[in-house]
Amino acid sequence: MKFRSYLAFLATAANGVLIPSAVQAQTTVSGAVSNLMHFEGHTGILVRLDKDMKDPQGCGRTDWYIIPDSSSHAQFVQSMLLTAQETKRVVNLQINGCLQGFPVISAAEKSAP
């Protein structure tokens, strides 16, 4: 029984759902926000940059990043990214984890003018 539980833990961890943040390597990506989108079926705002996008943890997608709606900082980051898009400013995004096959934005910073 313990072995089966351990295998279930490993399977969950491999999907990026349960790996502690200390184990996952965070990656920083930079670029201008080219598109923001939200539609039914996804539990967050999707973000596209104007540069090649990375999938550092093998989530499966390299066309969008996601900010989970459930994140405590979601509305602030969404506002910041919308402002950055309108002013054509570069943003630095920290990517950590996966959600619905998308790399998750865990932190964001707008570049200085």
N, C-alpha and C positions, 0 to 999 in steps of 0.2 A: 504494500500500500504506500509506504514512504517513497519507494522508487517511482511509482506512478505519479505521485504528487510532484516529485522533483522533475520528472519529464514534462508535466503540465506547466510548471514554472519556467522551464527552459523554453518551451514552445511559445509561451506568452512573452518572455523576455526577448526572444528572437524577433518578434513582431514589433518591438519598440514600445510595448505597452507598459511593461513593468520594470524596465532597467533603471536603476537609480541614476540620478543625474551625475553622481560622482564617477560612474562607470562610463556613461556616454560621453563622447568627445564633442564638445560644442564647436561649431564652425561659424566663422564670420564671413558674410558675403556682402558685397557693396554694389550699388548701381542706382540708377534713377528708376522710380516707380513708373512703369508704363501702363499698368492696368490694375484696377481693384474690382472685385466682383463678389457677389453673394447670390446664391440661388438655392432653392429648396433641395434638400437632400444632403447638403454639406453643413457641418456644424461650426462654421467659421467664415471669416472673410478671406477670400483668395487674393493673393498678391503676386503680380508678375513684375520682374525687373527687366530693364532694357539690355542686360548682358546675359551671357551664358549662365544658366542657373544650375546649381549643384544639388546633388542628392547624397550628402555625405554618409547617411546612415542606411541607405538602401531602402527607402520608403516606397520607391517605385515610380515617382513622378519627378520630372525635371522642368515642367512647364509652369508650375504654380507652387507657392508656399502658402501656408494657412496660419491664421491667427484664430485659435479656438474661441468661440463665443463665450465659453465658460471661464476663460482666463480673467483674472482680476484686473488686468491692465488692457483688456481688449479694446475698449472704447477710446482710451487715450492713444494707443498705438494706431488705431484706425484713423483717428483725427490727425495725428502726426504724419502718417503716410499720405493722406489726402492732401494735406498742406504741402508736403514735399513734392507730390505729383504736380500740383498746380504751379508751384514755383520752380519746378525742374531742378530740384536739389537732390544730391546724392544721399542715400541712406546706407547705414551699416546695419545689417540684420544678423542677429545671432540665431543660428539654427540648432535645435536640440529636440530630437524625438520625431515621431510620426503620428499622424492622425488621418484616418481615411485614405491612406496611401500618399499623403502629402507631407513634406518636411515642415515641421512646426517652427514658427517664429517665436522665440522665447524672450527676445529683447530687441529693441530698435533704437537707433540714434540718427538724428538728422545732422548732416554735415554743416559746418560753419559756412556763412556766405562768402 
